[in-house]
């Protein structure tokens, strides 16, 4: 009986921990919102930007929200300077605070590892 109760408690803790890992911090939630406003049109699954990116790199890495290898510094550099067919985005378009939030959102999986 004690072993069963212990196993149930452990299962509940694991379920809570995985649910908590999927939650976003306030900054990450802000980043998701800004990403959805500015970036999703080119970087969602199956859209033009993602399809172009999939031709240049591994298809699994084309959807930015699924990547675990992005760094905040790399995201900031690409957004500000542009790369390939992506134009640079000015601070009047995406503020530094919003860009930091996007970086926090896109690097959330890496931070959890």
C-alpha positions, 0 to 999 in steps of 0.5 A, a space after each residue: 500500500 505504501 509503495 502504491 501511494 509513493 508511486 502515485 505521488 511520484 507520478 503526480 510530481 512528474 506530471 506537475 513538473 512537466 506541466 510547469 516546464 511547458 508554462 511560459 514566464 511573463 517575458 516569454 509570454 510577451 515574446 510569444 505575443 510579439 513573435 506572433 505579431 511580427 514573425 509568425 507570417 514567415 516563420 510558422 510551419 509551411 509558410 514561405 520563410 520556413 520553406 526557404 529556410 528548410 531548403 538551406 538547413 535541416 527541415 527540423 530546424 526550419 520552424 524557429 519555435 521548435 529549435 533548441 540551438 538558438 541563442 539570444 545573441 544570435 536571434 538579436 543579431 539576425 533580427 537587427 542585421 537581417 540575413 538572406 531574404 529576411 530584412 533587418 528590423 529597426 528598433 522602431 519596428 521591434 523595440 529592444 525589450 520586445 526583441 529580448 522577449 522574443 529571444 527569451 521565448 525562442 530559447 525557452 526550450 534550451 533553457 529548460 534542458 
